[in-house]
Amino acid sequence: MKKENGNCLFLYGGGLVDSANCFLRTIMDEVKKKNIFNHIYVGRYSFEALLEKRFIMEWTPELKATVEQAHGGYFGTCRGVDLTKPELQANAIEQCKARNIKWVFVAGGDGSSRQVAEIAEGFKEKGIMMSFIMPCTVDGIEGGAALGIDMAVKTYVGLINNFANATLCTRDNMKFSVSAIVLQGRNRDDLLAYVLKKIVSGPVAGLDQQFIDIFAIPANYEWDKERLVKKVESSERPVLLLISEGATLPKTELHETFSKKKVRIYSVGHLAQVNGSTTQEDIEGIKKLVERLIPALENGITKDEPFSLVVEHDFSSVRVEKIDYYAKLNPREGQHPTLKPSLETLLKMYLP
């Protein structure tokens, strides 16, 4: 089977998340131990690796040692590479053939899942199979579990507590101020809900829940702006405002929205991505995940068809689905992001 499978290439195709580094090097090590392919290659800078010879490297112990020292984002990413364009796709296929790459395994976000689904047939016609093996994104994804949210939440909560300690404990003109934090999340509320869960489980800036007002402003749930303004401006306590990226309360309007109180604004973006917060416990969890993925991956490649691996939300099991599984659930337009019922219930408790 090894000879028939030829060589393989692993790519990271999404916005950078801290755990992607650990996930890729762990799964490449396991595939190498299984002796499934003659050679294992890894690309840097997402799908651009398929167009740039210098971005494709063989997975060796020396490269592994280098990657382990990197701060999460060694494999990099690159936006705006559209391999549905015939000339680029032909170039990419040629790069694979030059290395006898028969399988390309991609981990990444919803955009990566769509790109893989769009190009899989063209690659298959040339004898190269595509597989989307794991969603990795701080934003969340419809259809299965994803890596990246937990590490982002750790950083968000730490930064929020730092920011809150400097702002919630400051009075301006004998009034408490508003601490507004905009959370990266591209029109999803996963990060908002997970951050909220952590924030309300303990004191914020040393303040008990009874001594602070917390409001959540999501991108995909209805809330009342007039009621928010009334509650915030009449509050005699510090106010923490958590806002999803994509919510109808843009950062540029916050000062004029709450004209009667001082508003301090902090946006958390790239700092929540590659942040070095993947702990030893997280690494052990990723190893267990990979142990579940490998049998499904082996099963998938025997069918000689492009495929996606889908991990259940509780990480209990893995199944093989068609290559367009995630692409259909996460279209470019008209997505309908959902939350787990428990998170949705919590979020609604803090809506104005």
C-alpha positions in Angstrom: 0.0 0.0 0.0 2.9 2.4 0.8 4.3 2.3 -2.7 0.8 2.9 -4.3 0.2 5.8 -2.0 3.4 7.6 -3.1 4.1 10.7 -1.1 1.8 13.1 0.7 1.8 16.8 1.5 0.3 18.5 4.6 -0.9 22.1 4.5 -2.2 24.6 7.0 -4.8 26.7 5.2 -6.5 29.0 7.6 -6.1 32.0 9.9 -3.3 31.2 12.3 -4.1 29.5 15.6 -1.7 28.5 18.2 -2.6 24.8 18.3 -2.2 24.3 14.5 1.6 23.9 14.9 1.2 21.1 17.5 -1.6 19.4 15.5 0.3 19.3 12.2 3.6 18.1 13.6 1.8 15.4 15.7 -0.3 14.1 12.8 2.7 14.1 10.5 4.7 12.1 13.0 2.0 9.6 13.4 1.5 9.2 9.6 5.3 8.7 9.3 5.3 6.0 12.0 2.5 4.2 10.2 4.7 4.0 7.1 1.6 4.9 4.9 3.6 7.1 2.5 7.2 7.0 1.1 7.8 10.6 1.9 5.9 13.2 3.9 6.1 16.9 2.8 4.8 20.0 4.6 4.0 23.3 3.0 4.4 26.8 4.4 2.1 29.7 3.7 -1.1 27.8 3.0 -2.1 27.0 -0.6 0.7 29.2 -1.9 3.0 26.3 -1.1 1.5 24.5 -4.1 2.8 27.4 -6.3 6.2 28.0 -4.7 8.8 25.2 -4.8 10.8 26.8 -1.9 7.8 26.6 0.5 7.5 22.7 0.3 9.9 20.8 2.7 10.3 17.2 3.6 9.2 16.4 7.2 12.4 15.4 8.9 13.6 15.2 12.6 15.6 18.3 12.0 12.6 20.3 10.7 10.5 19.0 13.5 13.0 20.3 16.0 12.9 23.7 14.4 9.1 23.8 14.3 8.8 22.8 18.0 10.7 26.0 18.9 8.4 28.2 16.9 5.7 30.2 18.6 2.7 28.4 17.1 2.6 29.9 13.6 5.7 28.3 11.9 3.7 26.9 9.0 2.2 30.3 8.2 -0.7 31.2 6.1 -1.5 33.2 2.9 -4.7 34.8 1.9 -5.9 35.4 -1.7 -4.6 32.3 -3.4 -7.4 31.0 -5.7 -6.5 27.6 -7.1 -9.7 27.4 -9.1 -7.9 29.6 -11.7 -6.8 27.1 -14.4 -3.2 28.4 -14.7 -2.6 28.3 -11.0 -4.2 24.9 -10.6 -2.0 23.5 -13.4 1.1 24.9 -11.7 0.0 23.4 -8.3 -0.6 20.0 -9.9 2.8 20.1 -11.5 4.4 20.9 -8.2 2.8 17.8 -6.7 3.7 15.5 -9.6 7.3 16.6 -9.4 7.4 15.1 -5.9 5.1 12.2 -6.6 2.6 13.6 -4.1 -0.6 11.6 -4.3 -2.5 13.0 -1.3 -2.7 16.6 0.0 -4.1 16.9 3.5 -5.4 20.3 4.6 -6.2 21.7 8.0 -7.7 25.1 8.4 -10.9 27.2 8.6 -14.1 27.5 6.6 -12.4 29.2 3.7 -9.9 26.4 3.4 -12.7 23.8 3.4 -14.3 25.6 0.5 -11.1 25.9 -1.5 -10.4 22.2 -1.1 -13.9 21.3 -2.2 -13.7 23.6 -5.2 -10.4 22.1 -6.5 -10.6 18.5 -5.4 -12.1 17.2 -8.7 -9.5 19.0 -10.9 -6.7 17.5 -8.8 -8.3 14.0 -8.8 -8.4 14.0 -12.6 -4.6 14.3 -12.5 -4.2 11.5 -9.9 -3.9 13.7 -6.8 -6.4 13.4 -4.0 -7.4 16.2 -1.6 -8.5 15.7 2.1 -9.7 18.3 4.6 -8.6 16.7 7.9 -9.3 19.1 10.7 -11.0 22.5 11.2 -8.6 24.9 12.9 -10.0 28.3 13.6 -10.6 30.8 16.5 -14.0 31.6 14.9 -15.6 28.2 15.1 -17.2 26.2 12.3 -20.5 24.5 11.5 -20.5 20.7 11.4 -17.9 19.5 13.9 -15.3 20.3 16.5 -12.5 22.7 15.8 -9.0 23.4 17.2 -8.0 26.9 18.1 -10.9 28.4 20.1 -9.6 27.2 23.6 -6.2 28.8 23.1 -7.7 32.1 21.8 -10.1 32.2 24.8 -7.2 31.9 27.2 -5.5 34.9 25.7 -8.7 36.9 25.5 -9.6 36.4 29.1 -6.0 37.3 30.2 -6.0 40.5 28.1 -9.5 41.4 29.3 -8.5 41.0 32.9 -5.5 43.2 32.4 -7.5 45.8 30.5 -10.3 45.7 33.1 -7.9 46.2 36.0 -6.9 49.5 34.5 -10.3 50.7 33.4 -13.1 49.2 35.5 -11.3 50.4 38.6 -11.0 54.0 37.3 -13.7 56.6 38.0 -14.1 59.6 35.7 -16.0 62.7 36.8 -17.2 60.7 39.8 -18.6 58.0 37.6 -17.5 54.5 36.7 -16.4 54.1 33.0 -17.4 51.7 30.3 -14.8 49.1 29.3 -15.7 47.9 25.8 -13.9 45.0 24.3 -14.3 44.0 20.6 -13.6 40.3 20.0 -12.3 39.0 16.7 -14.6 36.4 15.4 -15.8 37.2 11.8 -19.6 37.3 12.3 -19.7 34.3 14.6 -20.4 34.4 18.4 -18.4 31.3 19.4 -15.6 33.4 20.9 -17.9 35.8 22.6 -19.8 32.9 24.2 -16.7 31.0 25.4 -15.1 34.2 26.7 -18.3 35.2 28.5 -18.4 31.7 30.1 -14.9 32.2 31.5 -15.4 35.8 32.6 -18.6 35.1 34.5 -17.1 32.1 36.3 -14.9 34.3 38.5 -14.1 37.9 39.5 -13.2 40.4 36.9 -10.4 42.8 37.9 -11.0 41.5 41.5 -14.6 42.6 41.3 -17.4 40.2 42.3 -20.2 39.7 39.8 -22.6 41.7 42.1 -20.4 44.8 41.7 -20.1 44.9 38.0 -22.5 45.0 35.0 -21.6 42.8 32.1 -23.3 43.0 28.7 -22.7 40.8 25.6 -23.3 42.2 22.1 -23.4 39.3 19.6 -23.4 39.3 15.8 -26.2 36.8 15.3 -28.7 37.4 18.1 -31.2 40.2 18.5 -30.5 42.8 21.2 -31.9 46.2 22.0 -29.6 49.2 21.6 -31.9 51.6 23.3 -32.2 49.4 26.3 -28.4 48.9 26.4 -27.8 52.7 26.4 -30.3 53.2 29.2 -28.9 50.4 31.3 -25.3 51.5 30.8 -25.8 55.2 31.4 -27.9 54.6 34.5 -25.6 52.1 36.0 -23.7 53.0 39.1 -21.3 50.1 38.7 -18.4 49.5 36.4 -19.6 48.2 33.0 -17.9 45.6 30.9 -19.1 45.4 27.3 -18.1 42.4 25.3 -18.8 42.8 21.5 -18.5 40.3 18.7 -16.8 41.3 15.5 -19.6 41.9 13.1 -22.1 43.1 15.7 -24.2 46.1 14.8 -22.4 48.2 17.4 -19.2 49.2 15.6 -16.1 50.4 17.5 -16.3 53.8 15.7 -19.7 54.5 17.3 -19.1 53.5 20.9 -18.1 57.0 22.1 -21.1 58.7 20.7 -23.4 55.9 21.8 -22.5 56.3 25.5 -22.0 60.1 25.6 -22.7 60.4 29.3 -19.8 58.2 30.4 -16.2 57.7 29.6 -15.7 54.7 27.2 -12.4 52.9 26.9 -12.1 50.6 24.0 -9.8 47.6 23.3 -9.9 45.4 20.3 -8.4 41.9 20.6 -7.3 40.5 17.2 -4.0 38.9 16.2 -2.8 38.6 19.8 -5.5 35.9 20.3 -4.1 33.8 17.5 -0.5 32.6 17.7 0.0 33.2 21.4 2.1 30.4 22.9 -0.8 29.3 25.1 -0.8 25.6 24.0 -0.1 23.9 27.4 1.2 20.4 28.0 -2.3 19.4 28.8 -3.5 20.8 25.4 -0.6 18.9 23.7 -1.8 15.6 25.3 -5.3 16.3 24.2 -4.1 16.9 20.6 -2.2 13.6 20.7 -5.4 11.8 21.7 -7.3 13.5 18.9 -4.7 12.4 16.4 -4.9 8.8 17.6 -8.6 8.9 16.7 -8.0 10.6 13.4 -5.4 8.2 12.0 -7.7 5.2 11.6 -10.2 7.4 9.9 -7.5 8.9 7.6 -6.3 5.4 6.7 -9.9 4.3 5.9 -10.4 7.4 3.8 -7.4 7.0 1.6 -8.3 3.3 0.8 -11.5 4.6 -1.0 -9.3 6.6 -3.5 -11.7 9.6 -3.3 -11.3 13.1 -1.8 -12.8 13.2 1.7 -13.2 15.2 4.9 -12.6 14.0 8.4 -15.3 15.2 10.9 -14.7 15.1 14.6 -17.7 15.1 16.9 -18.1 18.3 19.1 -17.1 16.4 22.2 -14.1 14.9 20.4 -15.4 11.4 21.1 -15.3 10.0 17.6 -14.3 10.7 14.0 -16.1 9.9 10.7 -15.3 10.2 7.0 -17.5 12.5 4.9 -17.5 13.8 1.4 -14.9 16.5 0.6 -17.6 19.2 0.4 -19.1 18.4 3.8 -17.8 21.6 5.5 -18.1 23.8 2.4 -21.8 23.2 2.2 -22.4 24.0 5.9 -20.2 27.1 5.7 -20.8 28.9 2.4 -19.2 32.2 1.6 -22.6 33.9 1.9 -25.6 33.2 4.0 -24.0 31.3 6.8 -26.1 30.5 9.8 -23.7 30.2 12.7 -25.1 28.2 15.7 -23.9 27.8 19.3 -24.2 24.8 21.6 -27.5 25.1 23.6 -25.7 25.7 26.9 -23.6 28.6 25.4 -26.7 30.1 23.7 -28.6 30.1 27.0 -25.6 31.8 28.8 -25.3 34.4 26.0 -28.9 35.3 26.2 -28.7 36.0 29.9 -26.3 38.9 29.2 -28.1 40.4 26.2 -29.4 43.9 26.7 
